[in-house]
C-alpha cells in the first residue's frame, strides 16, 4: 500500500513539474549535463573552453515567434512558469513590417481611435517590430519618413501580422555612427560579468573597428544596483573616447545587492533619456544582468522603458550568465524581442559558480565564444546583415 502511494505521489510530482507538456512537443531544452546539447556541443563545452574564454549561444525569439507565443501561453509546450509573467511584458501578438528601402522610417501601431500604442523604427535589415495584446486580422499602422526627394511621406495601412510593403525610397540613412551603451548589473552576484566587460570589451570594440574601418563609435556605461545600496545607477556619458570608458569600467567594483531583485527598471528608464543622437544611427544596448525586478509596478516600468527604447530605434542585446531563473529568462528575452535584438546566454560555468540553467528554446544554437558573438552582433546590426555563428572550436579554421 505504501509503495502504491509513493508511486502515485511521484506521478503527481512529475505532472506538476512538466506543466502542460505533451508528447507532441518539439521543445528543445539546453541542459548542463543532460542528453541534449547545442549543435556540435559536448558536455565539456559547458564547463570551459581550452582558452578559458566564456562561451555562449545567441538566440532570436523574433525568428521563432510562433514558438514564443506557445511558450508564453503554454499552448501544449514548455514550462508553465513563462505564462506566470507574460502580462509583465506584452508580446502576445506581433506585427512585423518589412520595408526594404526606408531605413529609419517610423512605424506606429494605432488603436481604433488612431492613438499610438507602439512605435518602432525600421532597422538596417528592413524590419520594424510592433507588439500588442489584441488579436486582429489587420492592424492599422502609420509609416512616416523622408523620401529620397526630401518629401515628407506619411501613410496609413491595414497590415497583416507579417507585412511586406513596397514604398517610395527613403533618404540614405546609412550613418557611420554606432552608439553603444553598456548597461551592467553592478551588484555582488554579477562580479564575473563586470570582470568580463572590463577584460574583453576593449577587444570587442577593436574587433568591430577592424571589420568597419569607417565606423564612428560612441560608447556610454551605466551600472545599476538596488535600493539602499551605495548607488542605484552610475553613469558615464556617450563619448568617442573609448579609452576613457575602459578606464571608467576598470574603476568599478561589484558590491551590494543582497536580495535577489535589482533596480533594472530604473536603469533602463534612465537609458531612455540619455544623449542618444536624434537622427538615425545604429543604437545598441548590451545589457549584462542576472536578476529581474521586484513587483508588478517595477516590471511595468521595465516594459515601458523597453517600449521607449524601441521607439528610439535602440536594439537590446540581453546577456545573461549560466544561473538564472525562469522569470529572469523571460524578462531578458522579452526586452531583446521587443527591440528586435538578441538574447545571449552563457554556457560555461564561471569559476564553478553553479549548474547551468536550462533554456527553453526551439532549436539547438551554435556554441560561440562570447566575445566573437558580440562582435558578430554589432557588425550585423551595423551593416544590416547578421552572419551565421561559428562553432568556437572551428574559429580560425579556414577548412
N, C-alpha and C positions, 0 to 999 in steps of 0.2 A: 504493500500500500504506500509506504513512504517513498519507494522507488518510483511509483507512478506519479506521485505528487511532484517529485523533483523533476521528472521528465516534462510534466505539464508546465511547471514554472519556467523551465528552460525554453520551451516553445514560445511562451508568452513574452519572455525577455527578448528572444531573437526577433519576434514580430515587432516589438516596440522599437528596437534599435534600428531595424531596417525600414521603419516607417511605411511608405506607400510604394516600395519597390515591387516590381513584378518580374516574372521570368522573361518577359519580352524586353526588358530594359537593355539599352545599348550603352548605358553609362560606363565610362572608363574612369576608375579612380587611381590616383597615384599613391601607392603605398610605400612606406620606407623600406620594409623588408618583406613585402608580400610577393605574390606570384606575377604581378604585372608591373612592367617598367616602361618608361618612355622609349621611343624608337632608339635602337642600338644600346639601350641602357642596361646596366647590370647593378647588382647590389652595391658594389664598391663605388659606383658613381655618386651614391647618396651620402657617402661618408666624407670623401675628399678627392681632389684630383692630385696628380703627381706633382704639380707645381704649386699646390696649396692655394690656388685661386678659387674664388667662390664660383659655384655652378648654379644654373637656374634654368627655368623653362619660361617661355613667353607665350601668353595665350590671349586671344581676342574674342570676347563674347559677342562682338558685333558680327564676326564671321561665323558664329554658331548661335544666332539669335533665337531660332526655334527651340534649340536645346535650353537656352537660358530661360525662355518662357515656361517650359516644362519644369525647369529647376525651381523657379520661384513660386510656381503654382502647385508643385508636387503632383503633376499630371502623369502618374504611373512611373515616374523615375525619381531616383536620387534621394537625398536626405530631406526629412520634413523640417529640419532646422531653418532652411532658407526661407520657407514661407512665413516663418515667425517674424521676419524682419523686412519683408518685401514692401510694406507700407512706408518704411522709413525713406527709401529711395524709389521714386515712381519710375519704373521701367517696364510696366506691364505691356504697353503697346509702343511700337517704334515705327516712325515714318522715315525711311532712308531716301534722300533725294540725291540723284546723281546728275550733275551738270558739268560737262567736260571743259567748257570754255569760259567759266566765270569764277575763277578762284577769288576768294574773299567776299563773295556775294553773301548778303544777309538773308536768312530764310526764317520766317516767322510762322509758327503754328498758331492758328486762330481758333477761337471758340465760335459758337453760333452767333454771338453778338460782335464778332470781329475784334475781340480783345486778344492780345498776345498772351499765350500761355507757355510758350517755349521758343527760344531763339537759338539758332546755330549758324555757324559760318562755314561756307564751302571751303574745304581744305585742298591742298595741292594734288590730292588724289581724285578730286572732283566730288567729294561726298559731304553731305550735311546730315546729321542725325538729330531727330526730334522725338521726344518721348511724352507719353500721356497715359492716363488710366482709362480712357474712353475708347470703346471699340466702334469703328465706323468702316463702311466700305470705301469711303472717300473722305479725305481730310482737307479743310481749307488751309492753304499755305500762301504766304505772300513773299515774293522774292524781290529784293532791291539791290541794285548795284549800278556802277557807272560803266557804260559801254565803251568799246574801243574808240568810238567817235565822240567821247566826252558827254554823252547824253545820259540823263538820269533815267534808268529803267526800273519800273515797278509794275508787277502784275500779280494777280491772284489766281491760283489754280486749285482744282479739286484733285488732290494727289492720292494715289494708292499707297499701300504700305511700303512698296518698293518702286519708286517712281524715277524713270529716266526722262529728262527734259532736254529739248533742243532749243536753245535761246540765243539771242544775239551775243556775239563775242564781247567779253568784258575787257576792261583795261588790263594791261600787263601788270599783274601783281606779284611777279616773281622777285620778291625782295631778297636781298643778300643777307638780311638780318636773321639770326637765330636768337631768340630770347629764352633763356633757360633759368628757371627758378628751382633751387634745391630746397625742398621742404622736408625737414628731418625731425623725427621724434628724438628729443634730447634727454629723455629720462634714462634711468639706470639700466632698464631692460634692453635698451637699444644701443648699448655700448659698441657691440660688434658692427652694427650698421653705420654708426658715426665713424668708427675707425676705418671702415671700408671707404667711405666718402673721402676721408682725409687722405688715405693712401692711394686711391685709384682715380679720383675724379679728374685730377690734372691730366692723367694719361688718357682718360676717356675723351676729354675735350681736345687734347693734342691729336688723338687718332682721328677724331671727326674733322679737324682742320686739315689733316693730311689728305683726306678724301675731298675736301671742299675748300680749296685754297683761297677762294674769293669770299668766303663767308665772313660776316661781321658778327661777332658773338658778344652778347651782353649777358652777364650772369649775376644772379642775386641769391642770397642764402637766408633761409628762415628756419629757426629751431623753435620747437614748442615743447612745453611740459604740461603742467596741470595747475589747478588752483592750489594755492598755499605753497607752491614751490618757489625757488629763487626768482623765477620769471615764468610768465605764461608763454610769451613769444619773445624772440630776439631776432633782429633783422639787420642785414647788411644789403643796401640797395643795389639796383642794377648798375653795372659798370662794365666797360670793355677791358678793364684792368684785371685779367684773370688771376694774376699772381697775388693781388691784394685779397681776392676772395679765398684763394687757397690758404693764405696766411691767416685770414679770419677763421677759416674752418679749423686750422691747426690749433687755434687758441681755445676751441670749445671742448667741454667735457660733458660726459653723460652723468646725470645725477638726478635725484628726486624721483617723483612718481609715487611709488609705494602701493597705491591701489592700482586696479587693472586699467581703468579707462583714462584717457588723456584728452587734452583740450584741442583735439583735431579740428573741431568746428571753428574755434576761434582763429586758428592758424589759417585755415582755408578761406574764411571770410576776409581776413586781413590780406591774403594773397590777391583777392579780387581788386582791392583798392590800391595796390602798389603801382609803380610807374611803368606799366606796360605801354608800348607805343600805340598810338591811336590807329595808325594805318596798318594795313595787313602785313604781318610778319609771321614767321614760324614761331609760335609761342608754346612752350612746353614746361610743365612742372614734373620734376622727378620727386615723387613722394615716398620717402622711406619711413615705414612705421610698422608697428606690431600690435596695435590695440585700437579698439573703437572708442567712441564717446560713451557717456553715461546718460541715459534717459532719452525719451522721445523728443523733447524740445531741442536738445543738442543735436540729435540725429537729423531733425528737420533743418536746423541751421546748416549742418554739413551739406545736406542735399541742396539747399537753396544756394549755398556758396558754389557748389559744383555746377548748378544751372547757370549762374552768373559767369563763371569761368568759360563755360561752353559758349555763352553769348559773346565773349571776347575772342573766341577762336582759340582758346588755350586747350591743349591736349594734356591729359594726365597720364604719366607712366607710373602706375602704382606698384611699389616694390615691397614685398613682404618677406620675412625670414622663414625659417623652417618650422616654427612653432606658433601657430595662430589658431584661434577657434573659428567656428563657422560664421559667427556674426562679423568678425573682422574680415574674413574672406569675402563675405557678401558685400560689405561696405566698400572695400578697396576695389573689388571687381566692378561695383556699380559706378564709382567715380571714373574709372577708366572707360567703361561702357558709354556713359552719358557724354563724355567729351571726345569720343572717338579715339581714345588712346589704347594702351595695352596694360595687361596685368602680368606682372613678373613675379614668380615665386621661386625662392631659392631651394635647391635640392641637396645641398651639402650642409651637414651639421656643423655649426661654427663652434669651435672649442668644446665639442662634445656637449652642447647645450641641451640637447634633448632629442626626442623622437620626432621625425618629420610628421607634419600634418597632412592627411590625405586631401587631395584637391579633387572635387567632383567636376569633371570636365568631359567633353565629348570625344576627344581624340588624344592620342599619346604625343605630346610635343617632343621636340628635339632638345637634348640637354646641351646647353651652351655655357661658355664662360660668361659670367655676369657682365664683365666689362665689355666683351665683344657684343653681347646682346644690346647693351645700352648704346654703344656706338652705332650698331645696325639700326636701331630705332630712331636715333637722332638723324642719321643720314636719310633714312626712309621718309620721315615726316618732312624733312627739309627739302628733299628733291621730289617728293610725290611718288616714290617707288620703293616699297618695302621689299628688301631682298630676303631670300629664303635663309633660315638659320643654318649654321654649320655645326655639326656634332663636334663637341670640344676635342675629342681625340683625333679628329681629322683636320683640325685647324692648322693651316700652314702646309697641308698636304696637297700638292697640285695634281695628284694622280686622279 
